[in-house]
Amino acid sequence: MFSDLERPPLDARFLSGRLVRPGSFWTQIDVLAETESTNAVVAAAASAGAPEGLVVAAEHQSSGRGRLGRTWTTPARSAVLMSALLRPTGVSPAHWPWLGLLVPLAVAAAVRRVGEIPALVKWPNDVLVEDRKLAGILLERIEGPAAVVGIGLNVTLREAEKPHPAATSLALEGAATTDRATVLAAVLRELSTRYQAWVAADGDPDTILPEYHELSATLGRSVRVELPDGTYLEGTARDLADDGRLIVDTADGPRPLAAGDVTHLRAG
C-alpha cells in the first residue's frame, strides 16, 4: 500500500505497451526508483551504443541538474523526470541549437492537450503557466553525435513543497489530469512527432518557428537577461535569429544572445 495515494509509481510495462511498438520511434522505456540523474544514465547508455529512442524515467532524482549548474529537486513521485536519447546524425550542425527549442514546445503542447492549461515556452527551455515555472529542460550534446534531453515537469507538487515562489505544477494549476503516465506518454508522443519532422527537414527552423511564435511567452516581452559573464542587459525580446539565438532590442541596438537567464519584466 502506497504511503501517498496521490502519487502512485510509474509502471514501465504499461508505458512500454503504449509507446514501444513496431514502427514506433521510442525503442525502450525504463523506470528507476531513484537515480542521481537520468541524463547521466542515458549518457552512459549512449556511450555504450544504445540506439536512439531510449527513455529513462525516475521516481526521484537525488542530484538532478538544471541549466547553469542549478539543481532540480522534487518530492518522490511528484514529477515527470525523464531523459531521452536522440541521434540527429543527418541534421546539419548549424541546426542543432533548434533542438533545444523544439523540446519545450513538445512539453507545452502535451500539457495543453492533456492538462488543458495554457502552457507557454520561455526562451531558451522552460515551460510556464503565466510566469510560473512548470517544467525545465536540460539538453546535453555528447559523443556520437547524440543529444540527451532531460525533462523535469512538476505534476503533483503542492504549495508547501514549492522550491521557489515562482514554481508551479499541474495540480496547482487545476489541470485536467495529474496522472503521470498520461502526461509522460503525451510528452513523448508530441516530442517524437516534432523531432521526426525536424530531422526529415534537415533541422529546418521553419518546422519549429510558427508554433514557437504562437506559444512563446518571451517574444514581444520586455526582458532582463543575465549573461554568462555575470553582466545584465535589458530590452525587448523581438525574435529568434537563424541559429535560434534570442534577438533583444536594447538601447544600444539589437543583441543576438546564444545563452542567458531571462527574466520577464512586467509592463509599467
Sequence and secondary structure as in RCSB ss.txt:
>XXXX:A:sequence
MFSDLERPPLDARFLSGRLVRPGSFWTQIDVLAETESTNAVVAAAASAGAPEGLVVAAEHQSSGRGRLGRTWTTP
ARSAVLMSALLRPTGVSPAHWPWLGLLVPLAVAAAVRRVGEIPALVKWPNDVLVEDRKLAGILLERIEGPAAVVG
IGLNVTLREAEKPHPAATSLALEGAATTDRATVLAAVLRELSTRYQAWVAADGDPDTILPEYHELSATLGRSVRV
ELPDGTYLEGTARDLADDGRLIVDTADGPRPLAAGDVTHLRAG
>XXXX:A:secstr
  S TTS    HHHHHHHH  TT S  EEEEES BS HHHHHHHHHHTT  TTEEEEES BSS B GGG B    
TTSEEEEEEEE  TTS GGGGGGHHHHHHHHHHHHIIIII S EEEETTTEEEETTEEEEEEEEEEETTTEEEEE
EEEESS  GGG SSTTB  TTTTT S   HHHHHHHHHHHHHHHHHHHHHTTT GGGTHHHHHHHBSSTTSEEEE
E TTS EEEEEEEEE TTS EEEEETTEEEEESS EEEE    
